[in-house]
């Protein structure tokens, strides 16, 4: 009796190609948004840079707001993966874990400077194509991937007696302010963002 052979659906290649093209459009849009901002990037240019017709673009995204949202979701998902991996791979010591988390975030922004105004300080989220609800959701997701993670680690550090008893949420918020200020200064001076984690931890501790 012949062995059963798994038959791939006839449209599986087409579906993979469609997903690949959609991902390419998102990647191109994200790069353009980083370079110029959301409002200054027209759909025509996204399509041209991706090498497709404008009509093809609208087969994948109904409006410009759709691709702005998809691009931001892609960026935040990348940041979430990096931070989660840093926490998972770091030792039990909360101090080490907190520093690893900060380094993971800064490594992301080192590669994507243009995402700093889009995510860290929220200026880019004023994109007129996004609804207030979408802007709030993206901002909340970014804070959950960064500030909320720091808050949990700070609580862990208090249990380990590395940190004194404090308001963990307010302290995490203050730490985010320190990091944002140091990032701003690094961008102005042309310094590497990689060095900020050590300075931030020195100030914090």
C-alpha positions as CSV (number, residue, x, y, z in Angstrom):
1,X,0.0,0.0,0.0
2,X,1.4,3.3,-1.0
3,X,2.3,5.7,1.8
4,X,0.0,8.6,2.3
5,X,1.4,11.8,0.8
6,X,0.4,15.1,2.3
7,X,-1.0,17.3,-0.5
8,X,-0.5,21.0,0.0
9,X,-3.5,23.1,-0.9
10,X,-3.1,24.6,-4.4
11,X,-3.4,28.1,-3.1
12,X,-0.7,27.7,-0.3
13,X,2.0,29.2,-2.5
14,X,-0.2,32.1,-3.4
15,X,-1.1,32.7,0.3
16,X,2.6,32.6,1.3
17,X,3.4,35.1,-1.5
18,X,0.6,37.4,-0.4
19,X,1.8,37.3,3.2
20,X,5.3,38.0,2.0
21,X,4.3,41.0,-0.1
22,X,2.2,42.3,2.8
23,X,5.2,42.0,5.1
24,X,7.4,43.8,2.6
25,X,4.9,46.7,2.4
26,X,4.9,47.0,6.2
27,X,8.7,46.9,6.3
28,X,9.0,49.6,3.6
29,X,6.4,51.7,5.3
30,X,8.1,51.4,8.7
31,X,11.4,52.5,7.2
32,X,9.7,55.5,5.6
33,X,7.8,56.4,8.7
34,X,11.1,56.4,10.7
35,X,12.8,58.6,8.1
36,X,10.0,61.1,7.5
37,X,7.2,60.6,9.9
38,X,3.8,59.1,9.2
39,X,2.1,62.3,7.9
40,X,4.9,63.1,5.4
41,X,4.8,59.6,3.8
42,X,2.2,59.2,1.1
43,X,0.8,55.8,0.0
44,X,2.2,56.4,-3.5
45,X,5.7,56.4,-2.1
46,X,5.3,53.3,0.0
47,X,4.0,51.4,-3.1
48,X,6.8,52.8,-5.3
49,X,9.5,51.9,-2.8
50,X,8.1,48.4,-2.5
51,X,8.0,48.1,-6.2
52,X,4.3,47.6,-6.6
53,X,1.5,49.6,-8.2
54,X,-0.6,51.8,-6.0
55,X,-3.6,49.6,-6.8
56,X,-1.7,46.6,-5.5
57,X,-1.2,48.4,-2.2
58,X,-4.9,48.7,-1.7
59,X,-5.4,45.0,-2.2
60,X,-3.6,44.6,1.2
61,X,-4.5,47.8,3.1
62,X,-7.8,49.6,2.8
63,X,-6.4,53.0,4.0
64,X,-3.1,54.5,5.0
65,X,-4.2,54.3,8.6
66,X,-4.2,50.5,8.2
67,X,-0.6,50.3,7.2
68,X,0.4,52.8,9.9
69,X,-1.2,50.7,12.5
70,X,0.3,47.5,11.0
71,X,3.8,49.1,10.9
72,X,3.6,50.2,14.5
73,X,2.3,46.8,15.6
74,X,5.2,45.2,13.9
75,X,7.7,47.4,15.6
76,X,6.2,47.0,19.0
77,X,6.0,43.2,18.5
78,X,9.8,43.2,17.8
79,X,10.4,45.2,20.9
80,X,8.2,42.9,23.0
81,X,10.2,39.9,21.8
82,X,13.5,41.5,22.6
83,X,12.4,42.5,26.1
84,X,10.8,39.1,26.9
85,X,13.9,37.3,25.7
86,X,16.1,39.6,27.9
87,X,14.0,38.9,31.0
88,X,13.9,35.1,30.3
89,X,17.6,34.8,29.8
90,X,18.7,37.0,32.7
91,X,19.6,35.6,36.1
92,X,17.3,35.7,39.1
93,X,18.9,38.8,40.4
94,X,16.4,41.6,39.7
95,X,19.2,44.2,39.3
96,X,20.7,42.2,36.5
97,X,17.3,41.5,34.9
98,X,16.4,45.2,35.0
99,X,19.6,46.2,33.3
100,X,19.2,43.5,30.7
101,X,15.7,44.7,30.0
102,X,16.9,48.3,29.5
103,X,19.7,47.1,27.2
104,X,17.2,45.2,25.1
105,X,15.0,48.2,24.6
106,X,18.0,50.4,23.8
107,X,19.4,47.9,21.3
108,X,16.0,48.1,19.5
109,X,16.1,51.9,19.4
110,X,19.8,51.8,18.3
111,X,18.7,50.0,15.2
112,X,15.6,52.0,14.7
113,X,16.3,55.6,15.7
114,X,13.2,56.8,13.9
115,X,11.0,54.8,16.2
116,X,12.1,57.0,19.2
117,X,9.7,59.8,18.4
118,X,7.1,57.3,17.2
119,X,7.1,55.3,20.4
120,X,9.2,56.6,23.2
121,X,7.9,60.1,23.5
122,X,4.7,59.6,21.5
123,X,5.2,62.5,19.2
124,X,4.9,60.4,16.1
125,X,1.7,58.9,17.3
126,X,0.0,62.2,16.6
127,X,-0.3,60.9,13.0
128,X,-3.5,62.3,11.6
129,X,-4.3,59.0,10.0
130,X,-4.7,57.3,13.3
131,X,-7.7,57.5,15.5
132,X,-7.3,58.6,19.1
133,X,-8.3,55.0,20.2
134,X,-5.6,53.5,18.0
135,X,-3.0,55.9,19.2
136,X,-3.9,55.1,22.8
137,X,-3.8,51.4,22.2
138,X,-0.3,51.5,20.6
139,X,1.0,53.8,23.4
140,X,-0.4,51.4,26.0
141,X,1.2,48.4,24.3
142,X,4.6,50.1,24.2
143,X,4.4,51.0,27.9
144,X,3.3,47.5,28.8
145,X,6.4,46.2,27.0
146,X,8.7,48.6,28.8
147,X,7.5,50.4,31.9
148,X,5.2,47.6,33.1
149,X,8.0,45.1,32.8
150,X,10.4,47.4,34.7
151,X,7.7,47.7,37.4
152,X,7.5,44.0,37.8
153,X,11.2,43.7,38.1
154,X,11.4,46.5,40.7
155,X,8.8,44.6,42.8
156,X,10.9,41.5,42.5
157,X,14.0,43.5,43.6
158,X,12.1,44.7,46.7
159,X,11.3,41.1,47.6
160,X,15.0,40.2,47.1
161,X,15.8,43.2,49.4
162,X,18.0,44.8,46.6
163,X,15.7,47.8,46.7
164,X,13.9,49.5,49.6
165,X,10.1,49.5,49.7
166,X,8.9,52.1,47.2
167,X,5.9,52.8,45.0
168,X,7.0,50.4,42.2
169,X,4.8,52.0,39.6
170,X,5.9,55.5,40.3
171,X,9.6,54.4,40.4
172,X,9.3,52.6,37.1
173,X,7.8,55.7,35.6
174,X,10.7,57.8,37.0
175,X,13.2,55.3,35.5
176,X,11.5,55.7,32.1
177,X,12.0,59.4,32.5
178,X,15.7,58.9,33.2
179,X,16.1,56.7,30.1
180,X,14.1,59.1,27.8
181,X,16.3,62.0,29.0
182,X,19.5,60.1,28.4
183,X,18.3,58.9,25.0
184,X,17.5,62.5,24.0
185,X,21.0,63.7,25.1
186,X,22.7,60.8,23.3
187,X,20.9,61.7,20.1
188,X,22.0,65.3,20.4
189,X,25.6,64.4,21.1
190,X,25.8,61.5,18.7
191,X,26.6,59.1,21.4
192,X,25.8,55.4,21.3
193,X,22.5,54.3,23.0
194,X,24.3,51.2,24.2
195,X,26.0,53.2,26.9
196,X,22.9,54.5,28.4
197,X,21.9,51.4,30.3
198,X,24.9,51.6,32.6
199,X,24.3,55.3,33.3
200,X,20.6,54.9,33.9
201,X,21.2,52.1,36.4
202,X,23.8,54.1,38.2
203,X,21.3,57.0,38.6
204,X,18.4,54.7,39.5
205,X,20.3,52.7,42.1
